[in-house]
Amino acid sequence: AGGTDSEALLEQYGGSGSGPAASSLEDPLDVLKRGYGVALSLSAVGVVMASRCLLYTEQHPDAWWKFAGCGLIGLLNALAFLQIAQYYTDYTYEPVRRIAAASTTGHGTNIIVGTAVGMESTAFAAICIGSSILAAYHLGESAIHGGGLFGTSVATMGMLSSAVYVLAMDTFGPIADN
């Protein structure tokens, strides 16, 4: 650390990371993920309450909680997307390190490994989407005859209920870069 106050300020705000304040700072992604957890929790409560208030009928008294389950499937899918995206884009995980290691041997290997990792990451997202659609369809169909398509739409609404927070998290990148 520097000897004067101005040097300490430059270290702290200049990002050298050697000052005491820099070592006690929390990872911004952890804060954003906690906020996303709060957004998902509030969305889950909203999905269950909306399902109970809007979809309860005496002819099918258990249909509302099955459709609420479809919405929760969508929320779990959104959480899976966050985990997949973090795994394939964060420097602390193996896929990014693999691309960085390939970059040391040349441009061609960088492109090949980067393309392979990109295809691998989309495969897991596609598997999540497909399994969520199937689960929501079958759960909705078990609620009422013909309810499978409605179940998938409720799952889609559950997945998109946290989209506002995801957009807010996306805007953090340029802010952090500057």
N, C-alpha and C positions, 0 to 999 in steps of 0.2 A: 504494500500500500504506500501511497505517496506521503510526503512529510507535511504538506500544507493543506489547509482546508480546500483551496481551489483544486489541488491535485486529487484530493479525495472525491470532490464533486465530479470531476472529469472521469474518474474511475467508475464511480457509481452510475452515472448517467451515460457514460460512453460505452458501457457494455464490456469492460475488460474482464469482469467476473472475479477480480481478485479482492474486491472490497468486502467488508462484512455484510453489507446490505444485499449484495448480489448472491451470496451463498444462502441467505435466509429466504429468498424469494421462492414462491411456489411455481411449479410448472403451469403456464397459462392453459395448457390443454386439460390439465386436471380440473381446473376451475370450470372450464367450459363443459367438461363431461359431467361434473356435479350439477351444473345448471340444466344440462340435457336430462339428467335423471329426474330433476324436479319437474321439468316440462312433461316427461313421460308419465310421471306419477299423477300429475294433474290431469293429463289426457286420459289416463286409465279411469280415474274417478269420474270424469266427464262422460266417457263412453258408457260406463256402467249406469250412471244416473240417467243419461239420455235413453238408453235401452229400456230401463225400467219404466220411465215416464211415458215414452212414446210407443213402446212395442208390447206392453202387457195387455193381454186380453184374457177373458175368462174361458174362452174356447180352447186356448193354448197357453195355459198359465206358466209353462216352463220355457216357452220360446224366447222370451226376452233375455234370459241369462245365457242362452245358447248364442244369440246374436251379439250379446256383450262379449262372449268368448271369442267370437269372430273378430270383433274390434281389438281385443287384447292380442290375438294372433298377429294382427297388423302392427300393433305397437312393438311386439317382440321382433317382428321382421325389421322394423325401423332400427331397433337397437342392434340387431345383427348386422345391418348395413354399416352402422357406425363402427362396430368392432372390425369388420372386414376392411373398411376404408382405412382405419388407423393401422391395421396390421400391414397393409400393402403400401402405405405411404409414409409411415413414421421411420425415421432413421435408426431407431433403437431395435427394429425388428429385422429378421433375416432377409426378406425379399429386397429391401432397399440396400442392405449391405452386399447382397449378391450382385445387384446391378452395379454398385460402386466398385466391387472387386473386378467385375468384367470390364469396367472402364479403364482399368490399368493396363489391359492387354491390347487395347485398340478399339477403333470405332465400330468395326464389324461385330465383335463380340458384345459390345455394349448394346447395339441395336437388337441383336438376336436374343440376348438375355432379357432386355427390357420388354421386347414383344412377348416373350414367353411368360414373364411375370404378369404382364397386362392381361393376357388371355386367361391365365390361371385365376386372377382376381375376379374377372367377369364370370367365370364358371361358378364360383362360390355364390356370387350374388344371384345368378340365374337359378341355382339350386334352392336358395332361400325363397325366392319369389315363387317358384313352382311348388315347393312344399307348403308354403303359406296359402296359396290358392287352393290346393287340394284339401288341406285341413279345414279351411274356412268353408269351402263348398260342402264338404261332408257334414260339418257341424251345422251349417245352415239348413241343409236338406233334412237333418234329423230333427230340426225344430218344427218345420211344417213342410208339407209336400210342395215342391217348387221353390223352397227357400234357399237353395244352394247359391243361385246367382245373387240373391240379396245378401247372403252371408259373405260372398266375395266382395261385394261393394262395401259392406260394413268394415271388412278387413282393410280395404283400400282407404277408407276414411280414417281408420285407426292408424294406419301407416302414415298418412299425410297430416294427421292432427298435430304433429310436432314439426311440420315443415317450416313454420315461421322461425322457430329456434334454430333449425338447421341453416336457414338463410342468414341468420344473425351470426352463427358460428363461421360461415363462409366469408363473411365480411371481415372477420378478425385477421385473416391472413395478410392482406395488404397493410393493415394497421400495424401488425407485428413486424412486417418487413421494413417499415419506415421508422 
